[in-house]
Amino acid sequence: MQWSDEFNVGCPGIDAQHKELVEKVNELERLLACGEADDENFSDAILFVVEYARTHFRDEEELMQKMQYPGFVAHRKLHDQMVNHLANFLKDMQSGNGGTFSELVSYLYVWIQAHVLIEDRKFGDYYSLNAEKGL
């Protein structure tokens, strides 16, 4: 996934974290492409991405609360659903009942694009309007 300014939502800290998250997922794809995605190596990398996503979600949600974003509860629910989906996917994969590393990376790319371009953009618009008001 190539980073593009199209993914910027207008909040510099959040934009930087989004870019970093894309870079982390790109690292997973590189592990797959180079044939270095053994179970342990890739699982460690996935866990790192999950922890980074949790940190990013926490930071984003704290900013939303501070800015009194009216869509906060629904947005937090989307974050929770994504983390739960990843946890279940990893559990199923590790037990031999689930998908592949490649499917997981594809899921992450699709989720990041859709979430940032639609949901985070809504907050970005709100942020831009209200940051000027001193919220």
Buried (B, 14 or more C-beta within 10 A) or exposed (E): BEBEEEBBBBBEEBBEBBBEBBEBBBEBBEBBEEEEBEEEEBBEBBEEBBEBBBEBBEEBBEBBEEBEBEEBEEBBEBBEEBBEEBEEBBEEBEEEEBEEBEEBBEBBBEBBBEBBEEBBBBBBEBBEEEEEEEE
